[in-house]
């Protein structure tokens, strides 16, 4: 019995390794974030999956929406090869719909409200360490300007 059990364990381990190798071969680059001027320090999908927010050491928060076609407008997520040129094989296309300005130093954390109505960002700066962005205003649908409006700082 012990020998049979050991053989089954070895077979399961070998199968698991094979499955993991096959799964790894299926992974592929979907898109590349190139809109920040420095490093990306935080990235969060909204609860619904409709939006993607990124934050970086450039003190900005970017909000994207998924699109069916690529846009080469500055700030959009486009595949970039190691040579710095665009790669047309992008699987997903994310277009920037808002650039949120308000922090003075690196933005290190992001969190979405359960209904996607607000995005919270936190920074290393002491003036505005936490900003609550109301998406309706940030997108220019309310009283905000579309690039930083709708912010509540703490």
HELIX and SHEET records of a PDB file:
HELIX    1   1 UNK A    2  UNK A   26  1                                  25    
HELIX    2   2 UNK A  135  UNK A  138  1                                   4    
SHEET    1   A 4 UNK A  40  UNK A  45  0                                        
SHEET    2   A 4 UNK A  51  UNK A  56 -1                                        
SHEET    3   A 4 UNK A  60  UNK A  67 -1                                        
SHEET    4   A 4 UNK A  93  UNK A 101 -1                                        
SHEET    1   B 4 UNK A 107  UNK A 112  0                                        
SHEET    2   B 4 UNK A 118  UNK A 123 -1                                        
SHEET    3   B 4 UNK A 130  UNK A 134 -1                                        
SHEET    4   B 4 UNK A 151  UNK A 153 -1                                        
END                                                                             
